[in-house]
């Protein structure tokens, strides 16, 4: 992709994944869990189903790398990584949140807006980390 070496692609994926997984784990287990329980507690499983969650993480990080990190590395612009990561976060999380808002009883505008902001922040941060990881192997 764009003539990048395997080491560069792996660095992009690794840096992006490390920040995405770490921040989302912190959000889902410490920072945001009380909010989610208060807002949609009846919809939450007692224990998350890790297989679909893991598949989402693997593919979403690959999307961040392909649509934000590597194009930004190709352009030599950390701003591109940040903006493209935020844009992808808004698109992906927006699709999820607006679909839930339009189809689920008990899904509030408040949870959609907070989750959408989280997805934008998380995706932008992870893409930025992937960009800087690539700069270490170039």
C-alpha positions in Angstrom: 0.0 0.0 0.0 1.6 3.3 -1.2 4.9 1.4 -1.4 5.3 0.9 2.3 7.4 -1.9 3.7 5.9 -4.7 5.8 7.7 -3.2 8.9 6.0 0.2 8.2 2.6 -1.4 7.9 3.1 -3.4 11.1 4.3 -0.4 13.0 1.2 1.6 11.8 -1.1 -1.2 12.9 0.7 -1.8 16.2 0.8 1.8 17.2 -2.8 2.4 16.2 -4.0 -0.8 17.9 -2.0 -0.1 21.1 -3.6 3.3 21.7 -7.1 2.3 20.4 -7.3 -0.9 22.6 -5.7 0.8 25.7 -7.9 3.9 25.6 -11.1 2.0 24.8 -10.4 -0.5 27.6 -10.0 2.4 30.0 -13.2 4.0 28.7 -15.3 0.9 28.8 -14.1 -0.4 32.2 -13.4 2.7 34.3 -14.4 6.0 32.8 -17.6 5.4 30.9 -19.0 2.3 32.4 -21.1 4.1 35.0 -22.6 6.4 32.3 -23.5 3.4 30.1 -25.0 1.5 33.0 -27.2 4.5 33.9 -28.3 5.1 30.4 -28.7 1.6 28.8 -28.2 -0.8 31.7 -31.0 -3.0 30.6 -29.4 -3.5 27.2 -26.0 -4.4 28.5 -24.8 -8.0 28.9 -23.4 -9.1 32.2 -20.2 -10.0 30.4 -19.3 -8.7 26.9 -19.1 -11.1 24.0 -15.4 -10.9 23.2 -15.5 -12.6 19.8 -17.5 -9.9 17.9 -15.7 -7.2 19.9 -12.3 -8.6 18.9 -13.4 -8.8 15.3 -14.6 -5.2 15.3 -11.3 -4.1 16.9 -9.1 -6.0 14.3 -11.0 -4.7 11.3 -11.6 -1.1 12.6 -7.9 -0.7 13.4 -7.1 -1.9 9.9 -9.5 0.7 8.6 -7.8 3.4 10.6 -4.4 2.3 9.2 -5.7 2.2 5.6 -7.8 5.3 5.6 -5.9 7.6 8.0 -2.4 6.4 9.1 -0.8 5.3 5.8 -2.2 8.1 3.7 -0.9 10.6 6.3 2.5 8.9 6.4 2.6 9.1 2.6 1.8 12.9 2.8 4.1 13.4 5.8 1.3 15.0 7.8 0.4 14.2 11.3 -2.6 16.6 10.9 -3.9 14.4 8.1 -3.7 11.4 10.4 -5.6 13.3 13.1 -8.3 14.7 10.8 -8.8 11.5 8.9 -9.0 9.5 12.1 -11.6 11.8 13.6 -13.6 11.7 10.4 -13.6 7.9 10.3 -14.6 7.9 14.0 -17.5 10.2 13.3 -18.6 8.1 10.4 -18.3 4.7 12.1 -19.6 5.7 15.5 -22.2 8.0 14.0 -23.6 5.1 12.0 -23.8 3.0 15.1 -25.2 5.7 17.4 -27.7 7.2 14.9 -29.0 3.7 13.9 -29.5 2.9 17.6 -31.2 6.2 18.2 -33.6 5.5 15.4 -34.4 1.9 16.2 -33.9 1.2 19.9 -36.2 2.0 22.8 -34.3 3.6 25.6 -31.4 4.8 23.5 -31.0 8.5 24.2 -29.6 11.4 22.2 -27.3 12.0 25.1 -25.7 8.6 24.8 -25.4 9.0 21.0 -23.6 12.3 21.4 -21.2 11.2 24.1 -20.5 7.9 22.3 -20.0 9.8 19.0 -17.6 12.3 20.6 -15.7 9.3 22.2 -15.4 7.5 18.8 -14.0 10.7 17.2 -11.5 11.3 20.0 -10.5 7.6 20.2 -10.1 7.2 16.4 -8.2 10.5 16.0 -5.9 9.6 18.9 -5.2 6.1 17.7 -4.5 7.3 14.1 -2.1 9.9 15.4 -0.3 7.2 17.4 -0.1 5.0 14.4 1.4 7.9 12.4 4.1 8.5 15.0 4.8 4.8 15.2 5.4 4.8 11.4 7.8 7.8 11.8 9.9 5.6 14.1 10.6 3.0 11.5 11.1 5.3 8.5 
